[in-house]
Amino acid sequence: MIKKEFEILSSIGLHARPAALFVQTANKFESEITVIKDQSEINGKSIMGIMALAVSKGEKITIIVDGKDEKQAMDALEELLTKRFAQM
């Protein structure tokens, strides 16, 4: 299991397009992916769950990845959150 905290850098937060990209990336892996914001814990492979979190720029989320490809999954999600979303 890998657990990391991220600050959302995208100017539009984790809504609509960024949420869709996050879920598409998460679904490439077999590992279970959980996203936590405040007291809410959702399946990171669920577009409705990610959208329901309503994560805005500057807010922090915690991602937990557990499974046989957890390292690759966390690396891909980290790159998405820290590099690609920063440009949005």
N, CA, C and O atoms as CSV, one atom per row, in Angstrom:
chain,resi,resn,atom,element,x,y,z
A,1,MET,N,N,0.838,-1.184,0.000
A,1,MET,CA,C,0.000,0.000,0.000
A,1,MET,C,C,0.881,1.245,0.000
A,1,MET,O,O,1.867,1.325,0.733
A,2,ILE,N,N,0.509,2.215,-0.836
A,2,ILE,CA,C,1.217,3.492,-0.908
A,2,ILE,C,C,0.197,4.591,-0.614
A,2,ILE,O,O,-0.921,4.570,-1.129
A,3,LYS,N,N,0.597,5.543,0.215
A,3,LYS,CA,C,-0.285,6.644,0.596
A,3,LYS,C,C,0.477,7.956,0.437
A,3,LYS,O,O,1.576,8.108,0.969
A,4,LYS,N,N,-0.117,8.919,-0.307
A,4,LYS,CA,C,0.525,10.216,-0.514
A,4,LYS,C,C,-0.521,11.322,-0.493
A,4,LYS,O,O,-1.677,11.128,-0.869
A,5,GLU,N,N,-0.069,12.490,-0.039
A,5,GLU,CA,C,-0.935,13.663,-0.032
A,5,GLU,C,C,-0.508,14.601,-1.160
A,5,GLU,O,O,0.682,14.766,-1.427
A,6,PHE,N,N,-1.491,15.210,-1.812
A,6,PHE,CA,C,-1.235,16.131,-2.917
A,6,PHE,C,C,-2.059,17.394,-2.748
A,6,PHE,O,O,-3.196,17.360,-2.277
A,7,GLU,N,N,-1.458,18.512,-3.144
A,7,GLU,CA,C,-2.204,19.759,-3.237
A,7,GLU,C,C,-2.629,19.916,-4.689
A,7,GLU,O,O,-1.825,19.719,-5.601
A,8,ILE,N,N,-3.876,20.267,-4.903
A,8,ILE,CA,C,-4.386,20.426,-6.262
A,8,ILE,C,C,-3.906,21.762,-6.822
A,8,ILE,O,O,-4.204,22.820,-6.268
A,9,LEU,N,N,-3.167,21.703,-7.914
A,9,LEU,CA,C,-2.550,22.881,-8.517
A,9,LEU,C,C,-3.361,23.451,-9.670
A,9,LEU,O,O,-3.190,24.618,-10.023
A,10,SER,N,N,-4.227,22.664,-10.256
A,10,SER,CA,C,-5.019,23.108,-11.401
A,10,SER,C,C,-5.919,24.269,-11.004
A,10,SER,O,O,-6.565,24.235,-9.958
A,11,SER,N,N,-5.955,25.288,-11.842
A,11,SER,CA,C,-6.785,26.461,-11.554
A,11,SER,C,C,-8.271,26.125,-11.508
A,11,SER,O,O,-9.052,26.851,-10.894
A,12,ILE,N,N,-8.666,25.029,-12.155
A,12,ILE,CA,C,-10.079,24.626,-12.128
A,12,ILE,C,C,-10.335,23.478,-11.149
A,12,ILE,O,O,-11.423,22.903,-11.129
A,13,GLY,N,N,-9.341,23.152,-10.349
A,13,GLY,CA,C,-9.516,22.086,-9.359
A,13,GLY,C,C,-9.569,20.712,-10.007
A,13,GLY,O,O,-9.013,20.488,-11.083
A,14,LEU,N,N,-10.241,19.812,-9.336
A,14,LEU,CA,C,-10.371,18.437,-9.838
A,14,LEU,C,C,-11.817,18.231,-10.290
A,14,LEU,O,O,-12.529,17.365,-9.781
A,15,HIS,N,N,-12.233,19.058,-11.269
A,15,HIS,CA,C,-13.596,19.028,-11.783
A,15,HIS,C,C,-13.556,18.699,-13.265
A,15,HIS,O,O,-12.529,18.885,-13.918
A,16,ALA,N,N,-14.659,18.215,-13.791
A,16,ALA,CA,C,-14.868,17.962,-15.219
A,16,ALA,C,C,-13.679,17.278,-15.902
A,16,ALA,O,O,-13.414,16.102,-15.650
A,17,ARG,N,N,-12.974,17.999,-16.752
A,17,ARG,CA,C,-11.898,17.388,-17.540
A,17,ARG,C,C,-10.791,16.794,-16.669
A,17,ARG,O,O,-10.393,15.652,-16.900
A,18,PRO,N,N,-10.276,17.528,-15.673
A,18,PRO,CA,C,-9.247,16.912,-14.816
A,18,PRO,C,C,-9.748,15.651,-14.102
A,18,PRO,O,O,-8.999,14.687,-13.946
A,19,ALA,N,N,-11.003,15.661,-13.674
A,19,ALA,CA,C,-11.563,14.485,-13.010
A,19,ALA,C,C,-11.618,13.304,-13.975
A,19,ALA,O,O,-11.295,12.175,-13.606
A,20,ALA,N,N,-12.030,13.574,-15.210
A,20,ALA,CA,C,-12.093,12.516,-16.221
A,20,ALA,C,C,-10.707,11.948,-16.505
A,20,ALA,O,O,-10.544,10.733,-16.611
A,21,LEU,N,N,-9.710,12.817,-16.629
A,21,LEU,CA,C,-8.335,12.346,-16.864
A,21,LEU,C,C,-7.820,11.531,-15.682
A,21,LEU,O,O,-7.132,10.527,-15.868
A,22,PHE,N,N,-8.153,11.961,-14.472
A,22,PHE,CA,C,-7.736,11.227,-13.280
A,22,PHE,C,C,-8.323,9.808,-13.310
A,22,PHE,O,O,-7.606,8.829,-13.101
A,23,VAL,N,N,-9.626,9.709,-13.569
A,23,VAL,CA,C,-10.302,8.405,-13.585
A,23,VAL,C,C,-9.784,7.529,-14.725
A,23,VAL,O,O,-9.589,6.328,-14.538
A,24,GLN,N,N,-9.558,8.116,-15.903
A,24,GLN,CA,C,-9.005,7.344,-17.023
A,24,GLN,C,C,-7.643,6.770,-16.654
A,24,GLN,O,O,-7.347,5.614,-16.956
A,25,THR,N,N,-6.823,7.575,-16.007
A,25,THR,CA,C,-5.498,7.108,-15.585
A,25,THR,C,C,-5.631,6.012,-14.535
A,25,THR,O,O,-4.973,4.976,-14.631
A,26,ALA,N,N,-6.470,6.230,-13.543
A,26,ALA,CA,C,-6.665,5.248,-12.463
A,26,ALA,C,C,-7.140,3.903,-13.014
A,26,ALA,O,O,-6.718,2.848,-12.542
A,27,ASN,N,N,-8.016,3.949,-14.009
A,27,ASN,CA,C,-8.586,2.715,-14.549
A,27,ASN,C,C,-7.616,1.906,-15.403
A,27,ASN,O,O,-7.946,0.794,-15.815
A,28,LYS,N,N,-6.439,2.432,-15.677
A,28,LYS,CA,C,-5.421,1.686,-16.411
A,28,LYS,C,C,-4.737,0.641,-15.526
A,28,LYS,O,O,-3.995,-0.209,-16.019
A,29,PHE,N,N,-4.990,0.710,-14.225
A,29,PHE,CA,C,-4.285,-0.147,-13.275
A,29,PHE,C,C,-5.245,-1.065,-12.527
A,29,PHE,O,O,-6.418,-0.741,-12.335
A,30,GLU,N,N,-4.723,-2.217,-12.108
A,30,GLU,CA,C,-5.520,-3.183,-11.360
A,30,GLU,C,C,-5.684,-2.805,-9.895
A,30,GLU,O,O,-6.667,-3.187,-9.259
A,31,SER,N,N,-4.738,-2.065,-9.364
A,31,SER,CA,C,-4.756,-1.716,-7.943
A,31,SER,C,C,-6.015,-0.938,-7.564
A,31,SER,O,O,-6.612,-0.240,-8.384
A,32,GLU,N,N,-6.396,-1.083,-6.301
A,32,GLU,CA,C,-7.488,-0.285,-5.760
A,32,GLU,C,C,-6.948,1.115,-5.491
A,32,GLU,O,O,-5.854,1.269,-4.948
A,33,ILE,N,N,-7.707,2.124,-5.867
A,33,ILE,CA,C,-7.283,3.510,-5.686
A,33,ILE,C,C,-8.371,4.236,-4.909
A,33,ILE,O,O,-9.531,4.277,-5.320
A,34,THR,N,N,-7.975,4.804,-3.788
A,34,THR,CA,C,-8.899,5.528,-2.919
A,34,THR,C,C,-8.441,6.974,-2.819
A,34,THR,O,O,-7.251,7.248,-2.660
A,35,VAL,N,N,-9.389,7.894,-2.912
A,35,VAL,CA,C,-9.086,9.317,-2.780
A,35,VAL,C,C,-9.825,9.825,-1.543
A,35,VAL,O,O,-11.016,9.570,-1.362
A,36,ILE,N,N,-9.094,10.545,-0.701
A,36,ILE,CA,C,-9.667,11.065,0.538
A,36,ILE,C,C,-9.541,12.585,0.555
A,36,ILE,O,O,-8.469,13.136,0.304
A,37,LYS,N,N,-10.650,13.250,0.852
A,37,LYS,CA,C,-10.662,14.702,1.071
A,37,LYS,C,C,-11.488,14.934,2.333
A,37,LYS,O,O,-12.647,14.527,2.425
A,38,ASP,N,N,-10.863,15.595,3.296
A,38,ASP,CA,C,-11.511,15.799,4.586
A,38,ASP,C,C,-11.946,14.438,5.140
A,38,ASP,O,O,-11.099,13.572,5.360
A,39,GLN,N,N,-13.210,14.239,5.364
A,39,GLN,CA,C,-13.694,12.960,5.910
A,39,GLN,C,C,-14.289,12.048,4.835
A,39,GLN,O,O,-14.746,10.945,5.136
A,40,SER,N,N,-14.282,12.508,3.587
A,40,SER,CA,C,-14.865,11.729,2.490
A,40,SER,C,C,-13.824,10.830,1.855
A,40,SER,O,O,-12.708,11.261,1.565
A,41,GLU,N,N,-14.197,9.580,1.642
A,41,GLU,CA,C,-13.314,8.583,1.048
A,41,GLU,C,C,-14.065,7.942,-0.113
A,41,GLU,O,O,-15.137,7.364,0.070
A,42,ILE,N,N,-13.481,8.052,-1.326
A,42,ILE,CA,C,-14.178,7.535,-2.505
A,42,ILE,C,C,-13.262,6.655,-3.358
A,42,ILE,O,O,-12.041,6.657,-3.198
A,43,ASN,N,N,-13.879,5.912,-4.258
A,43,ASN,CA,C,-13.164,5.081,-5.215
A,43,ASN,C,C,-12.570,5.995,-6.284
A,43,ASN,O,O,-13.305,6.717,-6.958
A,44,GLY,N,N,-11.259,5.969,-6.442
A,44,GLY,CA,C,-10.578,6.818,-7.411
A,44,GLY,C,C,-10.841,6.448,-8.852
A,44,GLY,O,O,-10.382,7.143,-9.758
A,45,LYS,N,N,-11.570,5.367,-9.085
A,45,LYS,CA,C,-11.902,4.962,-10.442
A,45,LYS,C,C,-13.334,5.353,-10.804
A,45,LYS,O,O,-13.841,4.960,-11.854
A,46,SER,N,N,-13.978,6.123,-9.940
A,46,SER,CA,C,-15.360,6.542,-10.139
A,46,SER,C,C,-15.421,8.030,-10.478
A,46,SER,O,O,-15.068,8.871,-9.651
A,47,ILE,N,N,-15.865,8.354,-11.686
A,47,ILE,CA,C,-15.974,9.754,-12.086
A,47,ILE,C,C,-16.967,10.495,-11.195
A,47,ILE,O,O,-16.731,11.646,-10.829
A,48,MET,N,N,-18.062,9.852,-10.849
A,48,MET,CA,C,-19.054,10.493,-9.994
A,48,MET,C,C,-18.484,10.744,-8.596
A,48,MET,O,O,-18.764,11.772,-7.980
A,49,GLY,N,N,-17.691,9.807,-8.107
A,49,GLY,CA,C,-17.067,9.983,-6.797
A,49,GLY,C,C,-16.089,11.140,-6.786
A,49,GLY,O,O,-16.095,11.959,-5.867
A,50,ILE,N,N,-15.248,11.207,-7.806
A,50,ILE,CA,C,-14.259,12.295,-7.891
A,50,ILE,C,C,-14.974,13.635,-8.005
A,50,ILE,O,O,-14.601,14.594,-7.330
A,51,MET,N,N,-15.986,13.708,-8.842
A,51,MET,CA,C,-16.734,14.961,-9.009
A,51,MET,C,C,-17.429,15.354,-7.699
A,51,MET,O,O,-17.491,16.536,-7.361
A,52,ALA,N,N,-17.946,14.371,-6.970
A,52,ALA,CA,C,-18.658,14.654,-5.720
A,52,ALA,C,C,-17.743,15.249,-4.652
A,52,ALA,O,O,-18.212,15.959,-3.763
A,53,LEU,N,N,-16.449,14.968,-4.730
A,53,LEU,CA,C,-15.521,15.534,-3.755
A,53,LEU,C,C,-15.402,17.053,-3.895
A,53,LEU,O,O,-15.076,17.745,-2.930
A,54,ALA,N,N,-15.664,17.565,-5.090
A,54,ALA,CA,C,-15.615,19.015,-5.354
A,54,ALA,C,C,-14.306,19.630,-4.865
A,54,ALA,O,O,-14.306,20.567,-4.067
A,55,VAL,N,N,-13.194,19.089,-5.355
A,55,VAL,CA,C,-11.873,19.556,-4.937
A,55,VAL,C,C,-11.488,20.802,-5.730
A,55,VAL,O,O,-11.464,20.782,-6.960
A,56,SER,N,N,-11.190,21.877,-5.018
A,56,SER,CA,C,-10.811,23.144,-5.642
A,56,SER,C,C,-9.301,23.342,-5.586
A,56,SER,O,O,-8.593,22.643,-4.861
A,57,LYS,N,N,-8.825,24.307,-6.365
A,57,LYS,CA,C,-7.402,24.632,-6.371
A,57,LYS,C,C,-6.945,24.967,-4.950
A,57,LYS,O,O,-7.613,25.689,-4.210
A,58,GLY,N,N,-5.787,24.419,-4.601
A,58,GLY,CA,C,-5.199,24.681,-3.293
A,58,GLY,C,C,-5.617,23.700,-2.206
A,58,GLY,O,O,-4.990,23.644,-1.148
A,59,GLU,N,N,-6.668,22.927,-2.456
A,59,GLU,CA,C,-7.092,21.938,-1.464
A,59,GLU,C,C,-6.201,20.704,-1.553
A,59,GLU,O,O,-5.554,20.456,-2.570
A,60,LYS,N,N,-6.182,19.942,-0.474
A,60,LYS,CA,C,-5.349,18.742,-0.424
A,60,LYS,C,C,-6.205,17.485,-0.426
A,60,LYS,O,O,-7.276,17.423,0.178
A,61,ILE,N,N,-5.685,16.489,-1.131
A,61,ILE,CA,C,-6.302,15.168,-1.141
A,61,ILE,C,C,-5.230,14.147,-0.788
A,61,ILE,O,O,-4.037,14.390,-0.973
A,62,THR,N,N,-5.662,13.020,-0.287
A,62,THR,CA,C,-4.769,11.897,-0.025
A,62,THR,C,C,-5.176,10.767,-0.955
A,62,THR,O,O,-6.359,10.457,-1.098
A,63,ILE,N,N,-4.182,10.158,-1.583
A,63,ILE,CA,C,-4.438,9.025,-2.464
A,63,ILE,C,C,-3.792,7.791,-1.849
A,63,ILE,O,O,-2.630,7.811,-1.443
A,64,ILE,N,N,-4.572,6.722,-1.792
A,64,ILE,CA,C,-4.071,5.430,-1.321
A,64,ILE,C,C,-4.204,4.449,-2.477
A,64,ILE,O,O,-5.283,4.285,-3.048
A,65,VAL,N,N,-3.097,3.800,-2.815
A,65,VAL,CA,C,-3.088,2.808,-3.892
A,65,VAL,C,C,-2.626,1.488,-3.295
A,65,VAL,O,O,-1.596,1.419,-2.625
A,66,ASP,N,N,-3.409,0.439,-3.551
A,66,ASP,CA,C,-3.091,-0.869,-2.983
A,66,ASP,C,C,-3.303,-1.950,-4.037
A,66,ASP,O,O,-4.409,-2.120,-4.552
A,67,GLY,N,N,-2.239,-2.674,-4.351
A,67,GLY,CA,C,-2.345,-3.757,-5.323
A,67,GLY,C,C,-1.010,-4.059,-5.952
A,67,GLY,O,O,0.013,-3.474,-5.595
A,68,LYS,N,N,-1.034,-4.992,-6.903
A,68,LYS,CA,C,0.235,-5.462,-7.461
A,68,LYS,C,C,0.933,-4.438,-8.346
A,68,LYS,O,O,2.150,-4.513,-8.520
A,69,ASP,N,N,0.193,-3.481,-8.911
A,69,ASP,CA,C,0.828,-2.442,-9.723
A,69,ASP,C,C,0.734,-1.068,-9.049
A,69,ASP,O,O,0.656,-0.036,-9.715
A,70,GLU,N,N,0.743,-1.083,-7.722
A,70,GLU,CA,C,0.542,0.156,-6.954
A,70,GLU,C,C,1.600,1.228,-7.224
A,70,GLU,O,O,1.276,2.415,-7.277
A,71,LYS,N,N,2.837,0.829,-7.392
A,71,LYS,CA,C,3.908,1.802,-7.634
A,71,LYS,C,C,3.690,2.519,-8.967
A,71,LYS,O,O,3.785,3.744,-9.044
A,72,GLN,N,N,3.401,1.752,-10.004
A,72,GLN,CA,C,3.171,2.339,-11.320
A,72,GLN,C,C,1.930,3.242,-11.304
A,72,GLN,O,O,1.929,4.314,-11.909
A,73,ALA,N,N,0.886,2.806,-10.615
A,73,ALA,CA,C,-0.344,3.597,-10.530
A,73,ALA,C,C,-0.091,4.909,-9.801
A,73,ALA,O,O,-0.521,5.966,-10.264
A,74,MET,N,N,0.600,4.854,-8.670
A,74,MET,CA,C,0.870,6.080,-7.916
A,74,MET,C,C,1.764,7.021,-8.716
A,74,MET,O,O,1.552,8.233,-8.714
A,75,ASP,N,N,2.761,6.468,-9.398
A,75,ASP,CA,C,3.645,7.302,-10.225
A,75,ASP,C,C,2.847,8.027,-11.315
A,75,ASP,O,O,3.063,9.214,-11.557
A,76,ALA,N,N,1.936,7.321,-11.964
A,76,ALA,CA,C,1.135,7.920,-13.036
A,76,ALA,C,C,0.207,9.002,-12.489
A,76,ALA,O,O,0.066,10.062,-13.098
A,77,LEU,N,N,-0.421,8.743,-11.355
A,77,LEU,CA,C,-1.324,9.729,-10.761
A,77,LEU,C,C,-0.555,10.934,-10.236
A,77,LEU,O,O,-1.020,12.069,-10.342
A,78,GLU,N,N,0.620,10.684,-9.672
A,78,GLU,CA,C,1.445,11.785,-9.179
A,78,GLU,C,C,1.877,12.691,-10.332
A,78,GLU,O,O,1.831,13.915,-10.213
A,79,GLU,N,N,2.289,12.100,-11.429
A,79,GLU,CA,C,2.694,12.904,-12.586
A,79,GLU,C,C,1.515,13.737,-13.096
A,79,GLU,O,O,1.674,14.912,-13.426
A,80,LEU,N,N,0.349,13.126,-13.157
A,80,LEU,CA,C,-0.842,13.824,-13.609
A,80,LEU,C,C,-1.154,15.011,-12.696
A,80,LEU,O,O,-1.415,16.114,-13.175
A,81,LEU,N,N,-1.125,14.785,-11.393
A,81,LEU,CA,C,-1.484,15.838,-10.433
A,81,LEU,C,C,-0.439,16.943,-10.320
A,81,LEU,O,O,-0.790,18.109,-10.136
A,82,THR,N,N,0.824,16.595,-10.426
A,82,THR,CA,C,1.870,17.594,-10.200
A,82,THR,C,C,2.361,18.274,-11.475
A,82,THR,O,O,2.899,19.379,-11.415
A,83,LYS,N,N,2.182,17.632,-12.625
A,83,LYS,CA,C,2.690,18.220,-13.861
A,83,LYS,C,C,1.586,18.622,-14.818
A,83,LYS,O,O,1.469,19.796,-15.168
A,84,ARG,N,N,0.783,17.679,-15.242
A,84,ARG,CA,C,-0.218,17.966,-16.269
A,84,ARG,C,C,-1.318,18.875,-15.767
A,84,ARG,O,O,-1.719,19.798,-16.476
A,85,PHE,N,N,-1.821,18.640,-14.557
A,85,PHE,CA,C,-2.892,19.480,-14.041
A,85,PHE,C,C,-2.404,20.863,-13.670
A,85,PHE,O,O,-3.192,21.809,-13.656
A,86,ALA,N,N,-1.134,21.002,-13.372
A,86,ALA,CA,C,-0.582,22.322,-13.003
A,86,ALA,C,C,-0.706,23.297,-14.169
A,86,ALA,O,O,-0.734,24.511,-13.966
A,87,GLN,N,N,-0.780,22.770,-15.379
A,87,GLN,CA,C,-0.856,23.612,-16.561
A,87,GLN,C,C,-2.284,24.015,-16.915
A,87,GLN,O,O,-2.493,24.832,-17.812
A,88,MET,N,N,-3.256,23.455,-16.227
A,88,MET,CA,C,-4.667,23.755,-16.538
A,88,MET,C,C,-5.127,24.994,-15.810
A,88,MET,O,O,-6.281,25.399,-15.949
